[in-house]
């Protein structure tokens, strides 16, 4: 009987301990999730939840506190968040999230909980350039900038200055934004830059990385002409590399990822008047080149151009020879204009060419707008070979 009592007591004690452990675990599970952004506890309209190890929060508060303007289409349950750095679009029921228009795997990152749209905390925060830590013991998600807000502000200030010197049309001020070892300053000509007055609108600025000595920033923007000499208005995406110099961020280099003219046909509105002998000489040069291409006369094509090096000449020759080998092509000058002239030996021409080609397999016809520089040498005009193809459209 005594032995039985001991066994019963042990059983009850074990049961109580198990019950206590279960109660403690249940209490821990019910403990609310806390979200901290750069040291500040965020307050949500509905409590964050954890499902299958993933924390979900009410979308509008999270996106707003991360610096986005937020829109919501209740019919499709689509969240669209936009900031100066990026755009994120998430739709309930879709496994793909659009980030700056590009698809990203976002399976199970948006869900409906008791009629409220919730999004994955880590997923959205990481897309927004943040780091996220999770403390399971306290059920706390901590979101922090990958770099300090002060450093981010210092980097973005470079682009504020860039807009200011552009607005002032200040070539020397623009040069002051470049690092002393920047390859951009090698051929920099402040007075030449000031010939055109432009206005740039930044549509998106994304800081890709910041270290102690270098920052990489991707910028999308639109640049239009305000006044001055010829300019191709465009929308472009540029990757800037910044470096610190004497404690200040400076532009070291820039890589144009893409550039699209806004309205190529409208560029002819920038045509200028030039002396008749200049116009006649330029027209003769163009017509000679078109005739040489139609006759597939490589030597005659090259004779219309001026080259900076033998290597440039050989590369140009190879590209035209490839054209001649692959297709029987003819060009017709539809219209042309002089859009810039320095008054002596340099000019820029804009031309629309109608090109017909037969590869033996297919025939095609297109209209192409090109931009080309020309140089006067010993009384004769020659083209520089690096033409800019601004626009091409197929013709019936």
Residue pairs with C-beta under 8 A, 6 or more apart in sequence:
28 139
31 139
32 47
32 48
32 139
33 47
33 48
33 49
33 50
33 55
33 139
33 140
33 141
34 41
34 138
34 139
34 140
34 141
35 41
35 42
35 44
35 48
35 55
35 57
35 62
35 121
35 140
35 141
35 143
36 42
36 140
36 141
36 142
36 143
37 65
37 66
37 143
37 144
38 143
38 144
38 145
38 149
42 61
42 62
42 65
43 61
44 57
44 58
44 61
44 62
45 58
45 60
45 61
45 116
46 58
46 113
46 114
46 116
46 118
48 55
48 56
48 57
48 58
48 121
48 141
49 55
49 56
49 113
49 118
50 56
50 139
51 111
54 108
54 120
54 121
54 122
55 120
55 121
55 122
55 134
55 141
56 111
56 113
56 118
56 119
56 120
56 121
57 118
57 119
57 121
58 116
58 117
58 118
59 70
59 72
59 79
59 90
59 110
59 117
59 118
59 119
59 124
60 70
60 72
62 119
62 121
62 124
62 125
63 70
63 79
63 81
63 88
63 124
64 70
66 83
66 124
66 125
66 128
66 130
67 83
67 84
67 85
67 128
68 81
68 82
68 83
68 88
68 128
69 81
69 82
69 83
70 79
70 80
70 81
71 79
71 80
71 81
71 82
72 78
72 79
72 80
72 117
73 80
76 91
76 92
77 91
77 92
77 93
77 112
77 117
78 89
78 90
78 91
78 92
79 88
79 89
79 90
79 91
79 110
79 117
79 119
80 87
80 88
80 89
81 87
81 88
81 89
82 88
83 128
84 202
84 204
84 205
85 128
85 129
85 204
85 205
85 206
85 207
86 99
86 100
86 127
86 128
86 204
86 206
87 98
87 99
87 100
87 101
87 204
88 97
88 98
88 99
88 124
88 127
88 128
89 97
89 98
89 99
90 97
90 98
90 106
90 109
90 110
90 119
91 110
92 110
92 111
92 112
92 117
94 106
94 110
95 105
95 106
95 107
95 108
96 103
96 104
96 105
96 106
97 103
97 104
97 105
97 106
97 109
97 110
97 123
97 127
98 104
99 127
100 204
100 206
104 127
106 120
106 123
108 120
109 119
109 120
109 123
109 124
110 117
110 118
110 119
110 120
111 117
111 118
112 118
121 132
121 141
121 143
122 132
122 134
122 141
125 131
125 132
125 143
126 132
129 145
129 146
129 206
129 207
130 143
130 144
130 145
130 146
131 143
131 144
131 145
131 146
132 141
132 142
132 143
133 141
133 142
133 144
134 140
134 141
134 142
135 141
135 142
145 152
146 210
147 207
147 210
151 210
152 207
152 210
154 249
155 207
155 210
155 215
155 217
155 242
155 249
156 205
156 207
157 249
158 177
158 242
158 249
158 250
158 251
159 202
159 205
159 217
159 219
161 177
162 174
162 177
162 200
162 251
163 200
163 202
164 173
165 173
165 174
165 176
165 177
166 174
166 198
166 199
166 200
167 199
169 194
169 197
169 228
170 194
171 189
171 190
171 191
171 192
171 193
171 194
172 190
174 190
174 193
175 185
175 188
175 190
177 250
177 251
178 184
178 185
178 188
178 250
178 251
178 252
179 243
179 245
179 250
179 251
179 252
180 245
180 250
181 252
182 250
182 251
182 252
182 253
183 253
184 251
184 252
184 253
184 254
194 228
195 228
195 229
196 225
196 227
196 228
196 229
196 230
196 231
197 225
197 226
197 227
197 228
198 223
198 224
198 225
198 226
198 231
199 223
199 224
199 226
200 221
200 222
200 223
201 221
201 222
201 223
202 219
202 220
202 221
203 220
203 221
203 222
204 218
204 219
204 220
204 221
205 217
205 218
205 219
205 220
206 217
206 218
206 219
207 215
207 216
207 217
208 216
208 217
208 218
208 239
209 215
209 216
212 244
213 243
213 244
214 241
214 242
214 243
214 244
214 252
215 241
215 242
215 243
215 249
216 239
216 240
216 241
216 242
217 239
217 240
217 242
218 237
218 238
218 239
218 240
218 257
219 237
219 238
219 239
219 240
220 235
220 236
220 237
220 238
221 235
221 236
221 238
222 233
222 234
222 235
222 236
222 262
223 233
223 234
223 235
223 236
224 233
224 262
225 231
225 233
225 270
229 340
230 267
230 270
230 272
230 339
230 340
230 348
231 270
232 261
232 267
232 371
232 388
232 390
233 261
233 262
233 263
234 259
234 260
234 261
234 262
235 259
235 260
235 262
236 256
236 257
236 258
236 259
236 260
237 256
237 257
237 258
237 259
238 254
238 255
238 256
238 257
239 254
239 255
239 257
240 251
240 253
240 254
241 251
241 252
241 253
241 254
241 255
242 249
242 250
242 251
242 252
243 249
243 250
243 252
244 250
261 267
261 390
261 391
264 369
264 390
264 391
265 369
265 391
267 339
267 350
267 369
267 371
267 390
268 335
268 337
268 350
270 339
270 350
271 337
271 338
271 339
271 350
272 337
272 338
272 339
272 340
272 341
274 338
274 341
274 347
278 338
278 341
278 347
279 338
281 376
281 380
281 381
282 338
282 347
282 349
282 374
282 381
283 336
284 381
285 304
285 374
285 380
285 381
285 382
285 383
286 333
286 336
286 349
286 351
287 333
288 300
288 304
289 301
289 304
289 383
290 331
290 332
290 333
290 353
291 300
292 300
292 301
292 303
292 304
293 301
293 320
293 323
293 329
293 330
293 331
294 329
294 330
294 331
296 324
296 328
298 317
298 320
298 321
298 324
301 320
302 313
302 316
302 317
302 320
304 382
304 383
305 313
305 316
305 382
305 383
305 384
305 385
306 375
306 377
306 382
306 383
306 384
307 313
307 316
307 385
312 385
316 385
323 329
326 359
327 357
327 358
327 359
327 360
328 357
328 358
328 359
328 360
329 355
329 356
329 357
329 358
330 355
330 356
330 357
331 353
331 354
331 355
332 353
332 354
332 355
332 356
333 351
333 352
333 353
334 352
334 353
334 354
334 367
335 351
335 352
336 349
336 350
336 351
336 352
337 349
337 350
337 351
338 347
338 348
338 349
338 350
339 348
339 349
339 350
339 371
340 347
340 348
341 347
341 348
344 376
345 375
345 376
345 377
346 373
346 374
346 375
346 376
347 373
347 374
347 376
347 381
348 371
348 372
348 373
348 374
349 371
349 372
349 373
349 374
350 369
350 370
350 371
351 369
351 370
351 372
352 367
352 368
352 369
353 367
353 368
353 369
353 370
354 365
354 366
354 367
354 395
355 365
355 366
355 367
355 368
356 363
356 364
356 365
357 363
357 364
357 365
364 394
365 394
365 395
365 396
366 392
366 393
366 394
366 395
367 392
367 393
367 395
368 389
368 391
368 392
369 389
369 390
369 391
369 392
370 387
370 388
370 389
370 390
371 387
371 388
371 390
372 383
372 384
372 387
372 388
373 383
373 384
373 386
374 381
374 382
374 383
374 384
375 381
375 382
375 384
376 382
